Amino acid sequence: MSVYDSKDLMSFNAASREFDVPAAQLELAASRGALRVIQLDDGPGDGSDDGLDGSRWLLRPDVEQFVKRTIKRGAGNKVVTRINR
């Protein structure tokens, strides 16, 4: 099975919806190199000059790891102060 199977590729908006993070944060992480982005070309002979060079996709395992190590990491259920009654 290839890394580039369609089930492993996600658009920025789909990753944003699935992992409940802002799409802008994923874009920022990709621009800083924290997430790998796969650029797919429009294809040869397209001929259209619409300004779109191709679509950008994220790998699902990369997004999962990014979310786990940055956004969803927290104190959890630890009690940091004593509760007085």
Backbone hydrogen bonds, N-H to C=O, Kabsch-Sander energy under -0.5 kcal/mol:
donor,donor_aa,acceptor,acceptor_aa,energy
5,D,2,S,-1.2
8,D,5,D,-1.5
9,L,5,D,-0.6
9,L,6,S,-0.7
10,M,58,L,-2.9
15,A,11,S,-2.3
16,S,12,F,-2.0
17,R,13,N,-2.2
18,E,14,A,-2.6
19,F,15,A,-2.3
20,D,16,S,-0.7
21,V,16,S,-1.3
26,L,22,P,-1.4
27,E,23,A,-2.4
28,L,24,A,-2.4
29,A,25,Q,-2.3
30,A,26,L,-2.3
31,S,27,E,-2.3
32,R,28,L,-1.6
33,G,30,A,-0.7
34,A,29,A,-2.5
35,L,29,A,-1.0
38,I,57,W,-2.9
39,Q,37,V,-0.6
40,L,38,I,-0.6
40,L,55,S,-2.8
42,D,53,D,-0.7
46,D,43,G,-1.0
53,D,51,G,-0.7
55,S,40,L,-1.2
57,W,38,I,-2.4
58,L,10,M,-3.5
59,L,36,R,-0.7
60,R,8,D,-3.0
63,V,59,L,-2.0
64,E,60,R,-2.5
65,Q,61,P,-2.3
66,F,62,D,-2.3
67,V,63,V,-2.5
68,K,64,E,-2.3
69,R,65,Q,-2.4
70,T,66,F,-1.3
71,I,66,F,-0.6
72,K,67,V,-2.6
78,K,75,A,-1.1
80,V,78,K,-0.7
84,N,82,R,-0.7
